[in-house]
């Protein structure tokens, strides 16, 4: 129960404070005289930030709750414990995926790295045109 208590008492309030302070600062900046494009970018960033902050909470909340319940009630289910360990260990992978899909620069780089979306596109256009001009008439065809 000690690990979950540390998470519940220290880390979750830090997440919440971070989100609230960031929300207030971005809201103040929106009220200032800044361009609509900047406001749009800040709102996109704020939504991405919320998603990135709440993914760890969502992923770790259920296993932490079960851990607390199992310790308090002295209940043990090995199969359920194994599933929860898999969920907790997938946290890093899911956080990375969320960062790639939420932030456009990371998404664009990953797509270009994997060449997704460009597989069927041919950006190289080759055009050959025969122009009859005095400069070209001096050239003899190669046989």
N, C-alpha and C positions, 0 to 999 in steps of 0.2 A: 504494500500500500504506500510505501515511502516514495517510490518513483512517480506514481500518479499524483500524490499530494504535491510534490515539487512542481509537476507540470500544471496542476490546477491552481496552485497558489502563486507561482512565479511567472511562468511562461504565458499562460492565457491572458492574464491582465496586461502583460507587456504587448502582446498582439493587439489587444483591444485599445490600449493607449496609443499605440502607433497608428492604428486605423483612424481613431478619432482625431488625433492631432493633425494627421495628413489631410483628413477631410476638411477640417476647419481652415487649414492654411490654403488649400486649393479653392475653397469656397470664397475666402477673402480675395484671392487673386482674381477670381472670376468677376467679382464686383468692381475691380479696378478697370481702368480703360485700357484694355488689351484687345487684340484682333480676334475675330471670330474663329479663325483657324487655330490660334493659340488656345482658345477656350476648348475647342473641339479636341485638340491633342491632349490637353490636360484631363478632360473628361474620359478619354480613352485610356490614358495612363492610370487614372484613378480606378476605373473598372478592372483593369488588368491587375493592379495592385491588390484590390480586394480579393480577387480570385486567388492570387498567389498567397495571400495571407490565410485565407480560409481553407485552402486545400489541406495543409497539415492538420488544422483543427478537425476537419471533417474526417480525415483518414485515421487520426489517432484517438478521436473521441470514443468511438465504439470499442476498440480494444482496451482502452484505459478504463472505460466503464465496466467492461467485463472483468478486467483484472481486479478492480476494486470489489465487485460483487463476489468473485470467486474467493478472494482472501477473507472477506467479512463473513461469508456464509460457509466457508470451508468446503467449497465445491470444486471438483476437479474433473475435467473432461478433456482427455488428450487430443482427440480429433478436433475439438473446437479450439483448443490452444494452438494446434498446428495451423489451422486456418487463420487465426488472428496473427500469428507470426508472419505468415505470408502477406497478409494485409499490411502489417507494419513495415515489412521489408520492401514493399512496393512503393512506399512513400517517396523515396528519392526519384524513382523512375517516373511516377505520376507528376511530381513537381517539375521535373525536367520537361516532360511533354507539355504541361500547361504553359511553361515559359516559352517554349517554341511556338505553340499555337496562338498564344495571346499577344506576344510582342512581334510586330510586323518585321523588324529587321532580322530577328532570329529566325522567323518563319521563312522569309525570303532567302536567307543564306542557306538554311537547311534544304529548302526545295531546290536551290541551285546546286548544292553539293550532291544531292541525290538525283539531280536532273529530272525531278518530277515536274510535269507541266511543260517541259521543253522537249519531251521525247518525240512528239508528233509534229512539233513546230519546226519548220525549216526557215531560219532567218537569213541564210545565205542565198542571195539571188544572183544568178549569173546570167548576164545578158550579152549576146554576141550580135553585133550588127555590122553589116557590110556597107561601108560608106565609100562611094566613088568620089574621090577628091584628087586634085593634082598630086598631093603628097603620096597618096596610096597608089597612084598609077605608075610610079617609078619602081614600086616593089614588084619583083618577079615571083610567081608562085614556085614553091619548092616542090620538086618532083621526086 
